[in-house]
Protein backbone atom coordinates (compact mmCIF):
# COMPACT_ATOMS: atom_id res chain seq x y z
CA UNK A 1 0.00 0.00 0.00
CA UNK A 2 1.21 3.48 -0.83
CA UNK A 3 1.30 6.17 1.81
CA UNK A 4 -1.69 7.88 0.18
CA UNK A 5 -3.88 4.82 0.80
CA UNK A 6 -3.68 3.43 -2.71
CA UNK A 7 -3.40 -0.32 -3.00
CA UNK A 8 -0.76 -1.56 -5.44
CA UNK A 9 -1.84 -4.69 -7.31
CA UNK A 10 -0.03 -6.65 -9.99
CA UNK A 11 -1.68 -9.01 -12.45
CA UNK A 12 0.07 -12.36 -12.67
CA UNK A 13 -0.72 -15.77 -14.13
CA UNK A 14 -0.43 -18.59 -11.60
CA UNK A 15 2.14 -20.38 -13.74
CA UNK A 16 4.39 -17.28 -14.04
CA UNK A 17 6.20 -17.69 -10.73
CA UNK A 18 9.36 -16.01 -12.07
CA UNK A 19 7.40 -12.85 -12.87
CA UNK A 20 5.73 -12.99 -9.46
CA UNK A 21 9.13 -13.19 -7.77
CA UNK A 22 10.36 -10.28 -9.93
CA UNK A 23 7.47 -8.06 -8.83
CA UNK A 24 7.70 -9.05 -5.17
CA UNK A 25 11.45 -8.34 -5.16
CA UNK A 26 10.87 -4.89 -6.65
CA UNK A 27 8.20 -4.15 -4.05
CA UNK A 28 10.48 -5.23 -1.22
CA UNK A 29 13.38 -3.16 -2.59
CA UNK A 30 11.16 -0.07 -2.75
CA UNK A 31 9.41 -0.66 0.57
CA UNK A 32 6.06 -1.14 -1.17
CA UNK A 33 3.49 -3.79 -0.36
CA UNK A 34 2.31 -5.30 -3.61
CA UNK A 35 -0.82 -7.38 -3.79
CA UNK A 36 -1.16 -10.09 -6.45
CA UNK A 37 -4.22 -10.72 -8.59
CA UNK A 38 -4.34 -14.17 -10.12
CA UNK A 39 -4.74 -13.32 -13.81
CA UNK A 40 -7.39 -14.66 -16.11
CA UNK A 41 -6.14 -16.94 -18.84
CA UNK A 42 -7.87 -17.75 -22.14
CA UNK A 43 -9.37 -20.92 -20.64
CA UNK A 44 -11.09 -18.85 -17.93
CA UNK A 45 -13.29 -17.21 -20.58
CA UNK A 46 -16.08 -19.15 -22.25
CA UNK A 47 -15.21 -20.05 -25.83
CA UNK A 48 -18.21 -18.23 -27.32
CA UNK A 49 -17.37 -15.11 -25.31
CA UNK A 50 -13.71 -15.30 -26.43
CA UNK A 51 -14.73 -15.60 -30.07
CA UNK A 52 -17.23 -12.73 -29.82
CA UNK A 53 -14.80 -10.39 -28.05
CA UNK A 54 -11.78 -11.37 -30.15
CA UNK A 55 -13.47 -9.93 -33.23
CA UNK A 56 -14.71 -6.74 -31.57
CA UNK A 57 -11.62 -4.59 -31.97
CA UNK A 58 -9.60 -3.21 -34.91
CA UNK A 59 -7.69 -6.48 -35.12
CA UNK A 60 -8.37 -9.93 -33.72
CA UNK A 61 -7.44 -10.17 -30.04
CA UNK A 62 -5.60 -13.21 -28.73
CA UNK A 63 -6.84 -15.26 -25.82
CA UNK A 64 -3.97 -13.91 -23.72
CA UNK A 65 -4.98 -10.31 -24.50
CA UNK A 66 -8.57 -11.04 -23.54
CA UNK A 67 -7.44 -12.66 -20.30
CA UNK A 68 -5.43 -9.56 -19.47
CA UNK A 69 -8.43 -7.37 -20.30
CA UNK A 70 -10.65 -9.39 -17.94
CA UNK A 71 -7.99 -9.13 -15.22
CA UNK A 72 -7.85 -5.35 -15.59
CA UNK A 73 -11.66 -5.23 -15.58
CA UNK A 74 -11.81 -6.99 -12.19
CA UNK A 75 -9.48 -4.35 -10.77
CA UNK A 76 -11.35 -1.42 -12.34
CA UNK A 77 -14.54 -2.75 -10.75
CA UNK A 78 -12.78 -3.09 -7.40
CA UNK A 79 -11.56 0.49 -7.63
CA UNK A 80 -15.12 1.70 -8.26
CA UNK A 81 -16.56 -0.41 -5.45
CA UNK A 82 -13.96 0.64 -2.89
CA UNK A 83 -13.86 4.27 -4.05
CA UNK A 84 -10.14 4.57 -3.36
CA UNK A 85 -7.06 4.81 -5.54
CA UNK A 86 -5.67 1.63 -7.00
CA UNK A 87 -2.35 1.24 -8.79
CA UNK A 88 -2.72 -1.52 -11.38
CA UNK A 89 0.49 -3.11 -12.60
CA UNK A 90 1.28 -5.95 -14.96
CA UNK A 91 3.90 -8.45 -13.85
CA UNK A 92 6.53 -7.20 -16.30
CA UNK A 93 6.46 -3.61 -15.01
CA UNK A 94 9.84 -2.17 -14.09
CA UNK A 95 9.25 0.03 -11.06
CA UNK A 96 11.20 3.26 -10.74
CA UNK A 97 12.99 3.98 -7.50
CA UNK A 98 11.04 7.25 -7.62
CA UNK A 99 7.65 5.52 -7.48
CA UNK A 100 7.25 5.60 -3.68
CA UNK A 101 7.97 9.35 -3.55
CA UNK A 102 5.63 9.98 -6.49
CA UNK A 103 2.80 8.06 -4.83
CA UNK A 104 3.41 9.86 -1.55
CA UNK A 105 3.29 13.22 -3.34
CA UNK A 106 -0.21 12.65 -4.70
CA UNK A 107 -2.76 14.60 -2.69
CA UNK A 108 -5.31 12.59 -0.71
CA UNK A 109 -8.04 13.86 -3.01
CA UNK A 110 -6.22 12.75 -6.18
CA UNK A 111 -8.78 10.00 -6.66
CA UNK A 112 -11.54 12.60 -6.69
CA UNK A 113 -9.64 14.96 -9.02
CA UNK A 114 -8.42 12.40 -11.56
CA UNK A 115 -10.25 9.46 -13.05
CA UNK A 116 -7.02 7.93 -14.31
CA UNK A 117 -3.32 8.57 -13.99
CA UNK A 118 -1.35 6.55 -16.54
CA UNK A 119 2.28 5.83 -15.66
CA UNK A 120 4.56 4.72 -18.47
URHULIN-V529926 format. One record per backbone hydrogen bond with DSSP energy under -0.5 kcal/mol. CO is the residue of the C=O (numbers start at 0). NH is the residue of the N-H. If there is no record, write none. Layout:
co->(CO:CO)
nh->(NH:NH)
This chain:
co->(1:5:6:6:7:8:9:10:11:12:14:15:16:17:18:19:20:21:22:23:24:25:26:26:27:31:32:34:35:36:36:40:41:45:46:47:48:49:50:52:53:61:62:63:64:65:66:66:67:68:69:70:71:72:73:74:75:76:77:78:78:84:85:86:86:88:89:92:95:97:98:99:100:101:102:106:107:108:108:109:116)
nh->(4:1:8:86:34:88:36:90:38:15:16:19:20:21:22:23:24:25:26:27:28:29:30:31:30:33:7:9:37:11:38:43:44:49:50:51:52:53:54:55:60:65:66:67:68:69:39:70:71:72:73:74:75:76:77:78:79:80:81:82:83:6:87:8:88:10:92:94:98:101:102:103:104:105:105:109:110:111:112:113:118)
